[in-house]
Amino acid sequence: MTKSVEFKEKIVEEVTNDFLKRREERLSLEKQWELNLKFLEGKQYYSLLSNGKIIEKEKNFGYEKREVYNHILPIIERRLAKFSQIKPIFSVRPTSDEEAEIKNAKVAEKVLLSTFNKLEVEKTVLQATKWSETLGTAFYKVVWMVDGGKQIGKTEEKEIFEGEVKISAISPFEIFPDSLTHQEVEDCFSIIHAKAMRILDVEKLYGKKLDDIKLFFDEEENYVTVIEKYEKPTKEYPLGRLITVAGDKLLFYGELPYENGEEKQRNFPFIKQTSGIIPGSFFGSSIIERLIPIQRAFNAIKNRKHEFLNRISTGIMTVEDGAIDTDDLETEGLMPGKVLVYRQGMSAPSMLKEEPIPTEFSLEEERLLTEFISISGVNDVISSALSPKVTSATALEVLSRQENEKLFLEAENVRGCYLMIAKMILRIYRQFIKGVRIMKEVETEAENKIFYVDKKVMQSDDVYIDNENEMLFTQSQKKEMLFKLYESGLLENSQGKLSSITKEKILNLLGYKNLFEEKNLLNLHQQKADSENQKLKKEIVEVDLIDDDEIHLSEHTKYILCEYENLTKEERERVFYHIEKHKEKNQKKENEYARNKED
């Protein structure tokens, strides 16, 4: 046996044993997740025993009602609807104040917008949020697919693609940290991602045959558990390690592939999203875990209430022993017109007098419904509007704001994941893009524009979110504030008008950016001003009649402020002269506007 074969066998054994150990350590967590899924589906008569088994509770009596009144599912749906409103607006800080770097940062923003749109990241985030809401934790995996993107060539052996980022939502069932006490992904030394895959797909992906594979686990036919172990960089392995194992086969052994950390450090390709944070625990808690006791109590009270109503409606008959044929009575019941014959000399059958249904049933039901709202943080606005306690639209607005405040921390976690996805996209593009790449600009649905990028435009990965948390201000509140600012005149320029730049920003914030018809014109003016900045280094450039003075003044001023130290005295004087001419032209417009207003 060669040393290479011995090494492979040793690595496979180590990774497999490590995975089995980690799986055993968190077995109790997995059982809780399974119970959460059952309650979400409406299978709500299951219990988790101390020995880790999940069993279905049997009926105590044959007549016992076991209906399910599932409030957990609509609560999760309403919370997901709230979180789906989160739509971050990204900005990228340039690496310096040079004009070229500022432009690169703007292009990087367009790259993010284009990539988010092409990969449908919002759908992925919604899927991950479903996992985190149900099980407490979800993960995103951001990787580079060599066979993704457009085909750019072909050889005798295979087709060549430009490559593309892939973002996947992963359930916590597939992620195994080296310690359950590590709070964050960054705290871990190693993370295992284990998933079931078809053997044919594994062979195609890794280019290795899995004939006569020895399975260590109870897999389905034609499926195998693929174990990917990611290890952080160490002194022994300065670029980290990625080891991939399936059964008794070593599929991949190499360095950690992605420079997705700060300062081009190699790191895990995972982002963690948590619903309820538990201090000192890698996995979070789900809202379902807190709702399960209330749901059980609610099912019980509703069923006991209906059993009581059934007894009242059908009645309970008392019969002297031997007075009638009880078997016939039990079979047919007291149908209308039935002749009930009883034995002569015995007491006639009679109905047992029932007390009215106790008010405690209804009171307890109301208390449980209130607890659902209190714990989940979401309420049915229609039900609140019909409540006698809510007497105005202002009260409804207060209820809505309080509801959003309860979800603020969870919403911040989702926004934080959006931010990390954006940073990883830029870092992976910067690492893997070769040459110039064509990307589609997201403008309007009717227009398809393209722009060209290379890794230079993504030197900055300093991404930040430019809008407030959606749980802090509702969309209607934002619109109302913008309308107030508009009516107050604070957004107008000296001519009493909205500038093109201000108009574009307002429509973007209102969600109607496609209505801004001057977008193309604005871009053309900016491009013309940029071209003039370059010409001013060599010669005087006169102001044109068609120039939008506000846009040109803004672009020329930014240019002189950024490039001041790099320009000669003569170049500065030409720029200052050009700016002065724009100001004179703009002043004439303002004077004319003032005269017309007086007339």
ABEGO torsion letter per residue (X at the ends): XBAAAAAAAAAAAAAAAAAAAAAAAAAAAAAAAAAAAAAAAGBAABBBBAAGBBBBBBBABAABBABBBBAAAAAAAAAAAAAAABBBBBBBBBABABAAAAAAAAAAAAAAAAAAAAAGAAAAAAAAAAAAAAAGBBBBBBBBBAABEBBABBBAABBBBAEBBBBBBBBAAABBBABAABABAAABABBBBBBBBBAAAAAAAAGBBABGBBBABBBBBGBBBBBBBBBBBBAABAAEBBBBBBEABBABBBBBABBABBGGBBBBABBBBBABBBBGBABBBBAAAAAAAAAAAAAAAAAAAAAAAAAAAAEBBBBBBGABBAAAAAAAEBBBGBBBBBBBGBBBBBBBBBBBBBAAAAAAAAAAAAAAAAAAGBBBAAAAAABAABABAAAAAAAAAAAAAAAAAAAAAAAAAAAAAAAAAAAAAAAABBEBBBBBBBBBAABBBBBBBBAAAAABABBBBABBBAAABBAAAAAAAAAAAAAAGAABBAAGBBBAAAAAAAAAAAGAAAABAAAAAAAAAAAAAAAAAAAAAABBBBBBAABBAAAAAAAAAAAAAAAAAABBAAAAAAAAAAAAAAAAAAAAAAAAAAAAAAX
